[in-house]
């Protein structure tokens, strides 16, 4: 608690010259004690430096400013006096300004001198008994705006001075009016001169010009309040601010708006460009074939000319609307992530296509792939020179040298063992310790059975037979192996089979629906023992279902390698479209929209969730514009092509359940763990050395403990949860509007007690932080070497009756490489996943808050947060210890990458570790 008090009391204003030594007693003791931990409460600073003669006449108590404790019982005159208060306003400058912004900035500096300035008013938590309205201070303007307009520092402090009546009460809000022409980013306001020491108002918002947005901006202090506990002076402001954020649902949004609303995914295609660019609408009754999907942020753009249900697109490099405060900040650090990704998408990839398309050949040998890291890729001279020099790339795709040579950094999968990717053990290890460790399941029935409609997709029975695997079970029968939890499966059959006719009809795309069986060895490692490759019945192949087993000679070795490549391609698609995009990006967006619409910034649950929502809407909008759109990066680089988002939507309809998205529930769902109340996290893992799960459960437990402490602080009784209208509205809207297509499902948790609220919030924070990190930051380290994890396959595996079989026998390496992505597809994919795998320099990691003193005015919560931070640091040490434990063969051994994707901290760049607070890349 002492640490929290020290931080909470610190401020740039701590030694304010406004505080003198006259003292009275406050009638606002409870508020001050809650916010400032029982410090002496009241001080009067006379406006004209006059000393008050303290008299024994009894008057009503009031909060003003603080002095020594020996005068606590003193009294003041009946007539209110005035004292000075000062606001320190921190404004963050833009890192880069265009010519128009520079001119507007200079104009504002001039007009500020004649009264077109920035004006502040302090609003009390008390109601004026005469007017029945909140008490307000005089309006005060920011000083020295014109003098400081040329300061180049990232942060600039301005001041404003107020004359406050001694019976004003405590400040609860500040309104800001921007009479300039140009917006500015308001980071925080600190007020001093009041009884309780410095008062913090976290802002972190763009304040628009009054001419564009006439209303006053409202900023609340850092003291959290439940709706029913809102001070009388703030109730109307609380409601007004929420109404402004909801908007009216009409019109096209301007980039300067701060309006959060919902829409379906009807902007991925561009039918005006032709039928090849049309895509189904996802979500809502008006969608094509009523395809369920979460809602996204509404932009309100006009429909396309050829389809009134499709929204017209904003094409790169023009920005897509998200509420102004959701856009990546224009500071040097925060623009790093957005700027790098935009640069890769808008500059590097077009240059690659221009340079390579005319000669888009296959890799002729593995040395061609190696040369991308050692020698680089020669781009066309001239066209790209000026553009590429401007791309802010940090490490991996960074070495654009003289003469147009583009070099990629060596992916980590090659750093310890160049041939590790060829080994079956590494193929299996990546299923539980790679970039997609969330699809492996315990095999509970053999042979596995499809859940698809047999009248449409053929027999549900698998082609796998006992004779395919019994020789790999260390003498066990298949039934014994099933009963002893020794068999596991990576099953992508039902995800892909409904789409295979369409996928395999695409030019240069070939895919199977795969199932892979693994055996758990006595060493605790997995080994692959069979791969089933399925095609739709009645297709061009004479064999709709084929089983490939570990090789026995040279020919079967290459067939086995091709089968593993198809498994990896299936897995890469499910990883990107289902686990990464759907489960951590798209399904989180409705919860974020509803939080801004229904939870006041003063609400303690909003304060808890705020760092875990940051920038997610912006990165999702960028994805709709350039990644998941028609002919975007995902369609170009992954096998399903134009069917990518339909696969994602099918998974949402058939698989996604919010109540099973938490880690323990997901492990139980997949049969990877069983409930066990004697274990620390309530589950027992059936593969003890499952790095994702063992590390993840520690982080899950830490998040849950932190959330439970937080929730219990504000909701000591479950009735408070049921009666919290903002909290209930947030959760109801997240489901009924944001997830409207699934809102009638019976599996949604009920928000009626502390346990359920803790579970819901823990799941959201887990998905936004650790789950996203586990699925995202290993993309380049594992996928940057395309043969290890090809995102796209272009050839099926020939059998003896196929004309291509002779070509395969004559040069199996050439055939293998021709089945992988082409040079253009590979280099485009590598550039994007490098960017997605990169941490920016100002990343805020789990257990961190950049401004702990302004985040909350609750000392107990600050203290609990430091406890959470300490637990996260201990988890990091334990992960490091595990990665040096030679008994854990799935994370420690010759040539193995340690499993660090859930290690909480990271340096900037591509590190294959680090857990940021939010989904921001």
Secondary structure, 3 states (H helix, E strand, C coil): CHHHHHHHHCCCCCCCCCCCCECCCCCCHHHHHHHHCCCCCCCECCCCCCCCCCCCCCCCCCCCCCCCHHHCCCCCCCCCCEEEEEEEEEEECCCCCCHHHHHHHHHHHHHHHHCCCEEEEEEEEEECCCCCCEEECCCEECCCHHHHCCCCCCEEEEEEEEEEECCCCCEEEEEEEECCCCCEEEEEEEEECCCCCCEEEEEEEEECCCCCCCCCEEEECCCCCCHHHCCHHHHHHHHHHHHHHHCCCCCCCCCCCCCCCEECECCCCCHHHCHHHCCCCECCCCCHHHECCCCEECCCCCECCCCCCCECCCCCCCCCCCCHHHCCCCCCCHHHHHHHHHHHHHHHHHHHHHHHHHHCCCCCCHHHHHHHHHCCEECCCCCCHHHHHCCCCCCHHHEEECCCEEECCCCHHHHCCCCHHHCHHHHHHHHHHCCCCCCCEECCCCCCECCCCHHHHCCCECCCCHHHHHHHCCCCCHHHHHHCCCEEEEECHHHHHHHHHHHHHCCCCCCCEEEEEEEECCCCCEEEEEEEEECCCCCCCCCCEEEECCCCCHHHHHHHHHHHHHHHHHHHHHHHHHHHHHHHHHHHHHHHHHHHHHCCCCCHHHHHHHHHHCCHHHHHHHHHHHCCCCCCHHHHHCCCHHHHHHHHHHHHHHCCCHHHCCHHHHHHHCCCEEECCCCCCCEEECCCCCHHHHHHHHHHHHHHHHHHHHHHHHCCCHHHHHCCHHHHHHHHHHHHHHCHHHCCCCCCCCCCCHHHHHHHHHHHHHHHHHHHHHHHCCHHHHHCCHHHCCCCCCCCCCCCCCCCHHHHHHCHHHHHHHHCCCHHHHHHHHHHHHHHCEECCCCCECCCCCCHHHHCCCHHHHHHHHHHHHHHHHHHHHHHHHCCCCCCCCCCCCCCCCCCCCCCCCCCEECCCCCECCCCC
